[in-house]
Amino acid sequence: MIHDFIALLMAVPLWTAVIWRSKSLLNTRGQRSLWCCFLFLAIGATLRLAAIETWVIDVTGVEEVVSVSKHVAIIMAGLLMLRWCDASAPDPEPTPMWRKLAHDRPRNILAIIAVTLAIATAPLASPSILEGEHRVFLEAQYGHAGGTLSLAAYIVVSGASMYMSGYLSTMAARKDGKRLLKICMTIFTTGCWSGAAYFTFVGVYLAYGLTGASAPLSLSLVQVIGNLLQLVCIVALAVGSSVRGFDNVMNLRRYRRWLIQLRPLWLDLASVLPPDAIVKVLNEGTSLAHDRRSLRGLYNRLDQRTLDITDSAVPLATWIEAKLPGRALAASKLEGLRGDNAQAAAEAFALRIAREQYVHQQDPSETPSEVAPLTLSNDPEETHAWLARVSYYYQQDELMDAIADRIDALEPA
């Protein structure tokens, strides 16, 4: 029962990765390689289930078919993973000899040789040990020369693939890039090195058995160590390779947060929009609760809200007196704000003053400021983040009142 439970812990995340990644099959060769890698790993993990093992043997009538199928699947998965890691890591100049082995032609030749040897030497293996309905193959080869030979291609090629993938993914994790990408590649690297440790452990264990000595570890301890290393490897590979999924989740969180933060500024400034735009805003009629719970069309709603705010700020600029932005910035700094926070608070104060004068139908300033009322960027995400900061200070009534109390006695900063 415990063997099936461990097999499920491996198979479930792998099949999840296969299904989730199926939508990216048409993107790039690298993505297809990674998808095939997880597919082979998932097949190998599924074949560990006792019911599947028994069914395959009953259908084929060949005892060795399950073990050799698992080994072939893992060999292919390791080489496909190596291809993806090679594409992800930076290219050194000149390319070292070992790195050239990860390229398509050498890797394909190695795959053919390894799979051929794994199949050809399978009959040399010792029969699996039966533990209830579960078949234990690896430990049955301890001290058995033919069985060790049958595992040689599997251990050497898969182990080498893991070591090379671990080194390449370490290089990829150290590349310049987003922090999330570095974290995910570090997790993926942990999986590669855990897989490399597993094949090293298996190789040393079988080599020790050829000396004729008694096993230094009990059968149960060998299984625990092997299963733990494989489980860490599989989970880390599945999680670490999901950077795009994590990036999407983080983006949704940011967009939702910005949408909610923009709401007070958006509602206040919408009143200065042209009548047809005001009707559109009113018809949208999204409540705060809707902003919090609904992810549907999230980015489009955020983009439209930002556009409404920036469109509203344009007509308000004529009510912002030339010296007001500088005085508001100086007053913000006297209130303890620094850098971008002081600038955002100053812009929020100027917009509040301009909107109040507009609402009370006061005349525009005779000397309007030539400075844009809002700091905008060519990067939409930077603009969203900045307006969210301005909106935060816009609704801080005590701070706005404190700036107003100071501003008359101040010269522009």
N, C-alpha and C positions, 0 to 999 in steps of 0.2 A: 504493500500500500504506500509506504514512504517513497519507494522508487517512482511510482506513478505521480505522486504529489510533486516531487522534484522535477520530473519531466514536464509536468504542466506549468510549473513556475518558469521553465525555460521556453516552452512552446507558446504560451499565451502572449508574452510581449513580442515574440518574434512574428507570430501571425498578425498581431496588431500592426507591427511595423510594415509588414508586407501589404496588408490591406490599405493602410493609410498612405503608403508611398506609391500605390498603384496609379494614382492620378498624375504622378510626375514622370511616368514612363516615356512620354514623348518629348521631354525637355532636353536632356543631354545624355551622352553616352555614360558619363560619370554617374548620373542618377540611375540609369538602367543597370549599371554594374552593381551599385549598392543595393538596388531592389533585388536583383538576382542573388546577391550574397545573402540577404536576409531570407530569401525563399529557400535556398539550400540549407541554411542553418535551421529554419523552421521544420523542414523535412527531416533533418537529422534528429532534432529534438522530439518530433512526433513519433519517430520510429523507436524511441526509448519506451513508449507506453506498452505495457505488457500485452494488452488486447490487440494492439496494432502489430506488435512483433509476432504474436501467435497467428494472427490472420494472414500475414504476408507469408510466413513459413508454410502454413496449411495450403495456401493458394499455389505457391511455387514448388513446394516439396523440397526445397533446398535450405538446409540449416544455416548455411553461412550467408544467405542472401541479405538478411537484415544488417548484420555487422558490416559487410562490405559496402552495402548501400549507404550506411551512415558515414563510413570513412570516405567514400567518394564524394558525398555531399559536402563534408567538412573541408576536404581538399579543394573543391571548387569554390566554396565560400571564402576560404582563406586567400586564394589567388585573386578572386574578384574584389575582395576588400583591399588587397594590396594595390590593385589598379586604381581604386578610388582614392586611397591615401596618397599615391604617387601623383595623381592629378591635383590634389589639394595642397601638397607641400610645395614650398618655393623651389625653383630650379637653380641649383648651384652651377657655377662655371669654374672649371670644367666639371662635367658630370662624372662622379666616381663610378668605378666598375660595378660595385654592388648595386648602385642605383639603376644601372642599365638592365639589370636582371628583372626589374619591375616593369619594364616596357613590354609592349604587346607581344612581339615575336618570341623573346626568351620565355615569357610567362606562359604563352600558349604551348610551346614545346614542352615546358616543364609539366604543364597540366596533363598533356597526353601521356608522357612517361609515367607520371605518378599514378594516374588512374589505371593505366595498363598494368603496372606492377601491383597495385592494390588488388585488382581483380585476379591476376595470374597467381599470386601467392596466397589467396584466400583459402584454398584447400589445405594448406600447410598448418592452419591454425588448429589449436586444441578446441574441442567442443566447449560451449559455454557452460558455466556453473548455474544450475537451476536453484533459485531461491523462491520457492513457491511457484508463481507463474512468471516471475521475472528472470531473465537470462543475464548473467554477469559474464561478459566476454573478456574484458581486459585482465582481470585477476586470474582467469583461467590460463593466460599465456605466461604467467610468472614461472621462470625456469624452463620454459619450453622454447627451444631454438626455432622451430618452424613457426610457432605463433608469434615470436618476437620479430622474425623476418617478415611475416605477413603484415605487421604493423609498422615496419620501417619506413615505407614511403609515406604513409599517413602521418607519422610523427615528425619525420624530418621536414617534409614539404610544408605541412600545416604549421609546424613550429617556426620554420624560417619565415613563412608569410606573416605570422604574428609578430615576430621580432622586427622585421622590416617595416610592417605597418605601424608598430609602436613607435619606432624611430621617426618615421615620416609624419605621423600624426602629432608627435611632439614638436617637430619643426613647424607644422601647420598651426599648432596652438600658440607658438611664439611669434607668428607673423603679426604685422600691424593689422588691426581690424577692430570690429565692435567687441565690446567686453563680453557680450552674450556669446558671440562666436568663440572667443577664447575659452570661456567656461565649458561650452559644449564639447569643443575639441579636446579639452583636458579630460573630461569625463570619458570621451571616446578612447583617448590614449590609455586611460586606466583599464578599459576593457581589453585593449590590445595586449598590454603587458600582463594582465591576468591570464589571457589565453596563452601567451608565451610561457608563463610560469606553469600552466597546466601541462603543456606538452613537454616541458623540461622535466617536470615531476614524473610524468608517465615514462619518459625515456630513461631517466635514472633508475626508476623502479624496475623496469624490465631488464636493463643492463645489469643491475645488481642480481637479479634472479638468475642470469646466465653464469654467475660465479659458482652456483651450486649451494650458496648459503641460504639459511632460513630467512624468510621475509622480515625485514627490520620493523615493519608496521603490520598491524593486524588488518585483516580484510575490511573490517568495518571502518577503520581509520583511513585506509586508502580511499574508500568510497566517499567518506565525508570530505576529505581534502579535495579529491577530484571534483566532486559535485559542487563544492563551495567555489572553487576557482572557475568552473564553467558557468555557474550562476552569476557570479560577479561580472565575468566577461560578457555574457549575453545581455544582461540588464544594462551595463554601462555602454555597450555598443548601440543598443536600441535607443537609450536616452540621449547619449552624446551625439548621435547622428540626426537628432530631431531639432536641430537649431532653427530650421524654418518654422516649425510648429510653435516652438517657444517664442520666436520672434513675433509671430502672428498674435499669440496670446498677449505678449507684452505690449504690442501696438494697440490692441483692443483696449487694454487697461488704460493706456495713456490717452487714447481718443475719448474714452468714456469720461475720464477725469477732467480733461480739457473741456468737453462739452458741458459738464455740470458747472465747472468754474466760470465759463463764459456766460452762463445764463443771466446773472444779475446785470452785467454790462449790456448784454444783448437786449434784454427787455426794456432797459432805460433808454438806450439810444435809438431803438426802433421807432420811437415816436417822431423822430426828425426825418424819417425816410419819406419818399414820395407816397401819395395815397395808395397807389396800386401795390407798392411794396409792403406798406403797413397791413393792407388786407391779406396779403400773402402770409405775413408773419402770424397774423391772428388766426388765419385758417389752419396754419400748421398746428397750433393749439397744443403743443406737447407740454405735458406737465413735468414737474421735477421728478415725480415717481416714474414717468415714462422714460426720462433721460437716464435714470438709474438702472432700470431693468431691461430696457430694449437695446439689443445690439444690431437690430436690422437697419441697414443703411447708415451705420454709425458714422463712417468717414464722410459720406455725402452730407449728412446733417451738420457735422462739425464744420465742414468746408463752407456750407451755406451760412452758418451762424457767423463765421469769421468774415465772410463777404458782407453780411448785413452790418456788422460792426464797423468795418473799414469804410463802407459806403456812407454810414451815418456820420463818421468823423469828418468827412470832407466838408459838408455844409456848415458844421459846427466850428470849423477853423476860423471863420470870419468873426466869431464872438470871442476869440482868444486874443487878448491884448498882447502886444509884442514882448513886453517885459515879463508877462505872467509865467511862461515856462521856466525861465531862469530863476525867478523868485521862488517858484514852487519847488524847484530842485534844491535851492539853498535851504529852504524851510524843511524839506524832507531830511536833509543831512543833519540839521539841528535836532531833528526828532530821533536821531540815532541810526538812520538808514544809510547804507553805503552802496556804491556801484549800481548794478542793475536794479536793485530794490528801490534806491532813491529815485532813479530815472522813471521807473514804473509808477511809483507813487506820485511823482510830479505830473506825469501824463494823465493819471487818473483824476488828479485834482483839477487840472485844466479842463478836462472833459466835463467834470461835474459843474464847474462854474459856467462853461459855455452852454451846457444843456439847461441849467436853471435860467439863464438869461434868455435863451430861446423860448422856453416854455412860458416865461413871463412877458414875452413879446417885447423885450428891450431891443434897442437899436444895436446893430453890429458895431464892433470896435472901429474907431476911426483909424487906428494904427494896428491892424491885425498882424499877428505873428507870421513870419515867413517860414517858420519851422513847422514841419508836418506834425500834426497832433499825435500821431502814433508812429512808433518805430517799427517798420515792416522789413521783412527779409524776402529774398528770392526763394528761400527754402520754406515751403508751406508749414512744415513741422515746427520750425523755429518761430514762425509767425503765430501759430496756434499757441505755443508755449508762452510767448511774450504777451499775447493778449490775455491769456489766462492769468498771468501775473498782474497785469494792469487791472483786470476785473477783480482780483482779490483785494487790491488796495482800494479800488473804487467803492467797495461796500464796507470799508472800515471807517465808520462814521466818526469815531473818536479821533482817529489819526487825521482825517480830512478837516475836522474842526480845529485840531491843534495846528495844522499847517495854515489854515485861514487866519488864526490868531496871530501867527508870526509874520505873515507874508507882507503886510503893509510897511513894516519897518525894514524890510530887506531889499538889498540891491541884487540883481541877477548874479548867479554863481558864475 
